[in-house]
Amino acid sequence: MRLSFAGGGTDVPPYPERYGGVVLASTITRYAYVSLRPRADGIVKVQSLDHDVMAKYDVSDEDVFEGERQLADGVLHHFGIPDGADIFLHTDAPPGSGLGSSSAMTVAIIGALRHWLQLPLTSYETADHAVKIERVDLGIKGGLQDQYATTFGGFNLIEFGKDRVVVNPLRVERHLVRELQYRLLLCYTGKTRLTGNILSRQIERYERREKEVVQALQRLKEITVEAKNALLMGRLDDFGDMLNHSWMSKKKLDTEISDPYLDEMYELARKRGAIGGEIVGAGGGGYLLLYCQFDRRHLIAEEVERVGGKVVEFSFEFRGLQTWQVPEL
């Protein structure tokens, strides 16, 4: 899964096709897992280990499911499979968390099929297929960053144009990565959200050319480049400040991106010494990411947990999609 530091919203069509979008993101040690076991009877069984639910159907069926099973069904119908399979799904964060868990799951399912069927897919092609499955085949509203971030892994500046996506790997010095990891707090707010409604209103406001939204999206692009430069040059406090500017701009895209509870948690963290931060993902809940003064980090963590948040430990992950095969156990 990934942390989106800046630029979220500029990757939501139709904006990137018209003006170009840009996102700064990194993957972290939170994962979506898929285990696939081939079978020879034409039956597909998809089981969510998180929710203890299972769907069983023939490979030729056109059943429609929801959640993780919908993603699995979408991938299977998109590629087609020669016979049946048992598919087990598990994620380290719930849908609606803002960490890109749904797209990470889609990419993981594609990875399992790619390995099983020996499909000659590049990383770009894998992410492209994930976008098509989610946004076109299944009609799930959302941006374009998650599929590329989770497929490639590491720190990336991802550029979105009319008919192309470019993933630019960033060579962040290791001591900066370690210091950034120490200064960041990832806090679960206790709330998940339905991003579809937020994104639908954001798109409608953009299509009406509302000045506030158009200016906010342009500012988000500028902030993203500034944050990237600050990160590469080791100006971490400036990077943290850019998170605050990004959050202020992102809140202008829709009134439900934040609420009084999230605003209070953020402002209390700022008073305790957080330089910047934002709700990762489309907003409305999920995880709050905070950049802290090093000697105030423990106080900020206490304050966030006092008002109902939960600090979650993480590390940066430099690998993207990984697949492997083991003998039947």
Secondary structure, 3 states (H helix, E strand, C coil): CEEEEECCCCCCCCHHHHHCEEEEEEEECCCEEEEEEEECCCEEEEEECCCCEEEEEECCCCCCCCHHHHHHHHHHHHHCCCCEEEEEEEECCCCCCCCCHHHHHHHHHHHHHHHHHCCCCCHHHHHHHHHHHHHHHCCCCCCCHHHHHHHHCCEEEEEECCCCEEEEECCCCHHHHHHHHHHEEEEECCCCCCHHHHHHHHHHHHHCCCHHHHHHHHHHHHHHHHHHHHHHCCCHHHHHHHHHHHHHHHHHHCCCCCCHHHHHHHHHHHHHCEEEEEECCCCCCCEEEEEECCCCHHHHHHHHHHCCCEEECCCECCCCCCCCCCCCC
